[in-house]
């Protein structure tokens, strides 16, 4: 009889990946970094104060939605989307040069509504009057002796 060696506790994830998260998530993060770095080199005043918040890549990796936010807020979105559209070929060429993938996803750009919604909620909460209940101890805060 042959003895079997005990299996190691660490196994490679299914799908041949040596990473613990999906390929699209890794690609999304790499795309975000490449695009953000390349935008720094582009001299376009419409793209000043712009942050790439995330990138969503479809499972086939044909398309990618690039989410952004800027200091200009919603008023600046139209100009930013126009500028990003003009620079899209340059961004895609940069992605193609820097990544080792068979194909480069086609980029589209959208403002990050999640961040803006969170900012709106925070603003509303700050405007909200203090409605905390008064505790019996809080009546004794003023010293009238």
N, C-alpha and C positions, 0 to 999 in steps of 0.2 A: 504494500500500500504506500502511496505517496502522500506526503503531507502537503497541505495547501498553506501558503503563507497568508497571514491575515491581510485584508485589504487596507490600504491607506485611507484615512478619513477624508483626504482631499481628492476630489475627482474633477475632471474637466467638464465644463458645462456641455450640454448637448449642442449639436450644430457645429462642432469643431472650433468654436470660439474659445480663446484663452482668457477672455474677459468675462466678468460676472454680469454684464448687462447687454441688452440687444444691440445689434449692429447699427440699427437706425439711430439709436440714442448716441452711440459713439460718433457716427457720421454727423449728426446734428451739432454736437459740441465742437467737432473739428471745423465744420462749416462756419459756426458762429465766430470762432477764433480767427479763421482766415479772413472772413469778411470784415470783421472789426479792425484787424491789422491793416488791411488794404484800404479801408475808408480813411484811416489816419493819413495815408499818403495822397489821397485825392484832395486837391485844393478847390473846394466848392463851398461857398459861404452858406448855401442851403443845408449842407451836411454838418455844419458846426454844431456842437452840443448834442450830437446824436449818439445813442447807445443802442447796440444790437442786444436785445434781451434774450431772444431764443430763436431757434430755427426748428421747424417741423419738416421732416423728410417723409415722403410717402413710402410705403413698404417696397415698392418697385424701384425706389430711388430715382424716379424720373423727374419729380418736382419737389421743390422746397419752398416753404413759406418762411420768409425772414420777418420776424417781429421786431419792431423798434419803438423807442420812446425818445423824446427830445425835450429840451428846455422850452421850445417854442409852443408846446402843447398842441391841442387840436387845430389851432389856427395855422400852424406850420406844416401840417400833414400833407396837404396838396403839393406844396413845393418840394418837400422831402421825397414823396413818392415819385414825383416827376424827375428829380435829380437822380434817385436810385435807379429809375428806369433807364435814364441816359447812360449811367455808368455800369449797368448790368452786364454788358459784354466784357468789359474789363474785369469785373468781379468774377465772372464765370471763367475767364481765361486764367486768372490768378488761382482759382480753385483747382482748375485742371492741372496747372503746373505743380501745385503744392501737394495735391492728394494723389494717392496711388489707387485710383478706382477706375473701373472700366468705362464709366460714363459720369458726366457731370450733370447734376440735377438742374433743371431750369428754375431760376429764382423768380419769386414774386414777393412783393413787399406789403406789409400791413402794420398799422399801428398796434401796439400791445395794449389791448383794452383791459386786460387783467390788472395791469399796474394803474391805469387810470381809474378803474372802478375802485380799487383799494384806496387811492388818494381821495376819491369822492366820499367814500365811507368814512375815512379818517377825518375829513373836513366836517362832515355832518356830526360826527361824534364830538368833535371839539366845540361845535356850536350848541350842542345839547346842554341844557341847564343841568346842574347837579340835582339829581332826583333821588339821591341815596336817602334811606330812612334815617330819622334822627334817633339816636340811641339815648337811653337815660343818662349815660355818663357825659354826653356832649352838652347837656344843659348846665353842668357844673363847670364848664370851661371858663366862665367869667367869674372872677372872684369879687363878690360884693360883701365884704366883711367890714 
